[in-house]
Amino acid sequence: MPSPARKLLIGLSPRLMRNLPPEYGFRNKTLQYLEQSMAHWVMASGAIVVMIPTVDAQGAVQATDLSVRDYARSLDGLILQGGADIDPVAYGERPSELLMTTDPERDRFELNLLRAFVDAGKPVLGICRGMQLINVAHGGSLYQDLVGGGATRSQHYIPAQYDEHAHSLRMRENGWLSSLYPQVADPRVNSIHHQGVKDLGVGLEVEAWSEDGIPECIRGNGDGFVVGVQWHPEFHDHRFPELLAGRPVLMAFMEAARRREQALAA
């Protein structure tokens, strides 16, 4: 009787929180954490979730015998979660007054992490900020603010509504994303971002757009699995039955991770 396949180990890059209020009990400290919905969404696929603490050679605590390449070798895939705006310096622009909070240290770490997983042939899935990071890593740029930058007149981020704000999605005909949802006639997704893809990175294709033409899903056109979605599929739960199911995208990522794991084991 063949032994069961081992559970996949999926790395999630952390969100960072600095300058915490005193009542948190972490005076002058930095928290690295996972949002619960994201962790549970990935765990529902049967995978083991591992948060990847930052490795920063310029940081106060240095682990000289550990690098992002070690994570890429040890884990089966990488998911980049949402969070702060990406510092425009990463794509060759000056910051403007349209920016919200940025975190250059997180940008640097996640860009290195993303490239290490791609070099190792391991799948990468970017969620919201994670999709934008994939675009920047491939030489693309971002609108620092979609409305302020003239990309659209429609708000893609309404703080008071947060994950209750949604819009229609137009998938590329006969594309990769549309193949995952063959029976969905009018897809809708949540919208919790004020930045978006401006110039598309080299080697990327757009798989879906919002109703006002903003890229909502991008995919690498190489042999590996590199996919970014602008919405938060981990928030598409029982409260929002009209929104696009998140599981097909997640399972496509997991299947890519399993194929790579089997190829390395052969």
C-alpha positions as CSV (number, residue, x, y, z in Angstrom):
1,M,0.0,0.0,0.0
2,P,1.6,3.3,-1.0
3,S,2.3,5.8,1.7
4,P,0.1,8.9,1.7
5,A,1.5,12.1,0.2
6,R,3.1,14.4,2.7
7,K,1.3,17.6,3.5
8,L,2.5,20.6,1.5
9,L,4.4,23.3,3.4
10,I,3.2,26.7,2.3
11,G,5.0,29.9,3.3
12,L,3.1,33.1,4.0
13,S,5.0,36.3,4.2
14,P,4.1,38.3,7.3
15,R,2.4,41.6,7.8
16,L,4.4,44.0,10.0
17,M,3.1,46.3,12.7
18,R,5.3,49.0,14.3
19,N,4.7,51.7,16.9
20,L,2.0,49.7,18.7
21,P,-0.3,51.4,21.2
22,P,0.9,50.9,24.8
23,E,-2.0,48.6,25.6
24,Y,-0.6,45.9,23.3
25,G,2.2,45.4,25.7
26,F,5.0,45.5,23.1
27,R,6.7,48.8,23.8
28,N,9.1,49.8,21.0
29,K,8.8,46.4,19.4
30,T,7.7,45.2,16.0
31,L,5.0,42.5,15.4
32,Q,5.1,40.1,12.5
33,Y,1.8,38.3,12.0
34,L,-0.7,36.6,9.7
35,E,-4.3,37.7,9.3
36,Q,-6.5,34.8,10.5
37,S,-8.7,34.5,7.3
38,M,-5.6,34.1,5.1
39,A,-4.1,31.4,7.3
40,H,-7.3,29.4,7.6
41,W,-8.1,29.8,3.9
42,V,-4.8,28.1,3.0
43,M,-5.1,25.5,5.7
44,A,-8.5,24.5,4.4
45,S,-6.7,23.0,1.4
46,G,-4.9,20.6,3.7
47,A,-1.6,22.4,3.6
48,I,0.6,23.3,6.6
49,V,1.0,27.0,6.8
50,V,4.3,28.5,7.9
51,M,4.8,32.2,8.5
52,I,8.2,33.4,7.1
53,P,9.8,35.9,9.5
54,T,11.8,38.6,7.8
55,V,15.4,37.9,7.0
56,D,17.2,41.2,6.7
57,A,21.0,41.5,6.6
58,Q,20.6,45.2,7.4
59,G,18.4,44.5,10.4
60,A,19.3,44.7,14.1
61,V,19.1,40.9,14.5
62,Q,21.1,39.1,11.8
63,A,20.9,35.4,11.0
64,T,24.0,35.0,8.8
65,D,23.4,31.3,8.2
66,L,19.9,31.8,7.0
67,S,18.6,33.4,3.7
68,V,15.5,33.6,1.6
69,R,17.0,30.8,-0.5
70,D,16.8,28.5,2.5
71,Y,13.0,29.2,2.7
72,A,12.6,28.6,-1.0
73,R,14.4,25.3,-0.8
74,S,12.5,24.1,2.3
75,L,8.9,25.2,1.5
76,D,6.7,24.1,-1.4
77,G,5.2,27.5,-2.3
78,L,4.8,31.1,-1.3
79,I,1.8,33.3,-0.8
80,L,2.3,37.1,-0.4
81,Q,-0.5,38.6,1.6
82,G,-1.9,42.2,1.6
83,G,-0.9,45.2,3.6
84,A,0.9,48.5,3.3
85,D,1.5,50.4,0.0
86,I,4.7,49.6,-1.9
87,D,7.3,52.3,-1.7
88,P,7.5,53.9,-5.2
89,V,11.3,53.9,-4.9
90,A,11.0,50.2,-5.7
91,Y,9.7,51.0,-9.2
92,G,11.7,54.1,-9.8
93,E,9.3,56.9,-8.8
94,R,9.2,59.5,-6.1
95,P,6.7,59.2,-3.3
96,S,3.7,61.5,-3.6
97,E,1.1,62.9,-1.2
98,L,-1.3,60.2,-2.6
99,L,0.6,57.4,-0.7
100,M,-0.7,55.8,2.5
101,T,1.7,53.9,4.9
102,T,4.7,52.3,3.3
103,D,7.2,49.8,4.6
104,P,10.5,49.7,2.6
105,E,11.9,47.0,4.8
106,R,9.0,44.7,4.1
107,D,9.2,45.5,0.3
108,R,12.9,44.6,0.2
109,F,12.4,41.3,2.1
110,E,9.4,40.2,0.0
111,L,10.9,41.1,-3.3
112,N,14.0,39.0,-2.4
113,L,11.7,36.2,-1.1
114,L,9.6,36.2,-4.3
115,R,12.6,36.0,-6.6
116,A,14.1,33.2,-4.5
117,F,10.9,31.1,-4.9
118,V,10.7,31.8,-8.6
119,D,14.4,30.9,-9.1
120,A,13.7,27.6,-7.2
121,G,10.8,26.9,-9.5
122,K,8.3,27.0,-6.6
123,P,4.8,28.5,-7.2
124,V,4.0,32.0,-6.0
125,L,0.5,33.5,-5.4
126,G,0.2,37.2,-4.6
127,I,-2.9,38.6,-2.9
128,C,-3.7,42.4,-3.3
129,R,-0.4,44.0,-2.4
130,G,1.2,40.6,-3.3
131,M,0.0,41.0,-6.9
132,Q,1.4,44.5,-7.0
133,L,4.7,43.2,-5.7
134,I,4.8,40.6,-8.5
135,N,4.4,43.3,-11.0
136,V,7.1,45.4,-9.5
137,A,9.5,42.4,-9.3
138,H,9.0,42.0,-13.1
139,G,10.0,45.6,-13.8
140,G,6.4,47.0,-13.8
141,S,5.1,50.1,-12.0
142,L,2.0,51.1,-10.0
143,Y,-0.5,53.9,-9.7
144,Q,0.3,55.4,-6.3
145,D,-3.4,56.1,-6.2
146,L,-5.8,54.9,-8.8
147,V,-8.2,58.0,-8.7
148,G,-5.5,60.6,-8.1
149,G,-3.3,59.1,-10.8
150,G,-6.1,59.3,-13.4
151,A,-6.5,55.6,-13.9
152,T,-10.2,55.6,-13.0
153,R,-13.0,57.7,-11.4
154,S,-14.3,54.8,-9.4
155,Q,-13.1,54.2,-5.8
156,H,-11.6,50.7,-5.4
157,Y,-11.2,51.2,-1.6
158,I,-14.0,52.4,0.6
159,P,-12.7,52.1,4.3
160,A,-16.2,52.1,5.8
161,Q,-17.2,49.2,3.7
162,Y,-13.9,47.4,3.6
163,D,-14.5,43.8,2.4
164,E,-18.2,44.5,1.7
165,H,-17.2,46.7,-1.3
166,A,-17.3,44.7,-4.5
167,H,-17.3,45.2,-8.3
168,S,-17.7,43.1,-11.5
169,L,-14.8,41.3,-13.0
170,R,-14.0,40.8,-16.8
171,M,-11.9,37.7,-17.4
172,R,-9.8,37.3,-20.5
173,E,-11.6,35.1,-23.0
174,N,-10.1,31.6,-23.1
175,G,-7.6,32.6,-20.5
176,W,-6.1,30.7,-17.6
177,L,-8.4,32.4,-15.0
178,S,-11.5,31.9,-17.0
179,S,-10.7,28.2,-17.4
180,L,-11.0,27.9,-13.6
181,Y,-14.5,29.3,-13.6
182,P,-16.2,27.9,-16.8
183,Q,-19.7,28.2,-15.3
184,V,-19.5,31.7,-13.9
185,A,-21.3,34.2,-16.1
186,D,-21.0,37.4,-14.1
187,P,-18.0,37.2,-11.7
188,R,-17.7,39.7,-8.8
189,V,-14.9,40.2,-6.4
190,N,-14.3,42.4,-3.4
191,S,-12.1,45.5,-3.7
192,I,-9.9,46.8,-1.0
193,H,-7.1,48.7,-2.7
194,H,-6.3,52.2,-3.8
195,Q,-3.2,51.3,-5.8
196,G,-3.0,49.2,-8.9
197,V,-0.9,48.1,-11.9
198,K,0.2,50.9,-14.2
199,D,2.9,49.6,-16.5
200,L,2.8,45.8,-16.7
201,G,5.9,43.9,-15.8
202,V,8.0,41.9,-18.4
203,G,6.8,38.4,-18.8
204,L,3.4,39.0,-17.3
205,E,-0.1,38.8,-18.8
206,V,-3.4,40.3,-17.6
207,E,-6.0,37.6,-16.9
208,A,-8.8,39.9,-15.7
209,W,-9.8,43.5,-15.3
210,S,-12.3,45.4,-13.2
211,E,-15.2,47.0,-15.0
212,D,-13.3,50.3,-15.3
213,G,-10.2,48.6,-16.9
214,I,-7.9,48.1,-13.9
215,P,-5.9,44.8,-14.0
216,E,-7.3,42.5,-11.4
217,C,-5.3,39.3,-12.1
218,I,-1.8,38.9,-13.6
219,R,0.1,35.7,-14.5
220,G,3.6,34.9,-15.5
221,N,3.8,33.5,-19.0
222,G,6.8,31.3,-18.2
223,D,6.9,27.6,-17.1
224,G,6.4,28.3,-13.4
225,F,3.3,29.3,-11.5
226,V,3.4,33.0,-10.7
227,V,-0.1,34.5,-10.2
228,G,-1.4,37.6,-8.6
229,V,-5.0,38.6,-7.8
230,Q,-6.0,42.1,-6.8
231,W,-9.0,41.0,-4.6
232,H,-8.9,39.1,-1.3
233,P,-10.2,35.6,-2.0
234,E,-9.7,34.6,1.6
235,F,-12.5,37.1,2.5
236,H,-15.0,35.5,0.1
237,D,-16.8,33.4,2.7
238,H,-20.4,32.5,3.4
239,R,-21.4,36.1,3.9
240,F,-20.9,36.9,0.2
241,P,-22.3,34.0,-1.8
242,E,-22.4,36.2,-4.9
243,L,-18.6,36.7,-5.0
244,L,-16.2,34.5,-6.9
245,A,-15.2,31.4,-5.0
246,G,-11.6,31.5,-3.9
247,R,-11.0,27.8,-3.9
248,P,-10.3,27.2,-7.6
249,V,-7.4,29.7,-7.5
250,L,-6.0,28.3,-4.3
251,M,-6.2,24.7,-5.6
252,A,-4.5,25.6,-8.8
253,F,-1.6,27.0,-6.7
254,M,-1.6,23.9,-4.6
255,E,-1.6,21.6,-7.6
256,A,1.4,23.5,-8.9
257,A,3.2,23.1,-5.6
258,R,2.4,19.3,-5.6
259,R,3.8,18.9,-9.1
260,R,7.0,20.7,-8.2
261,E,7.3,18.6,-5.0
262,Q,6.9,15.4,-6.9
263,A,9.4,16.5,-9.6
264,L,12.0,17.2,-7.0
265,A,11.4,13.9,-5.2
266,A,11.7,11.9,-8.4
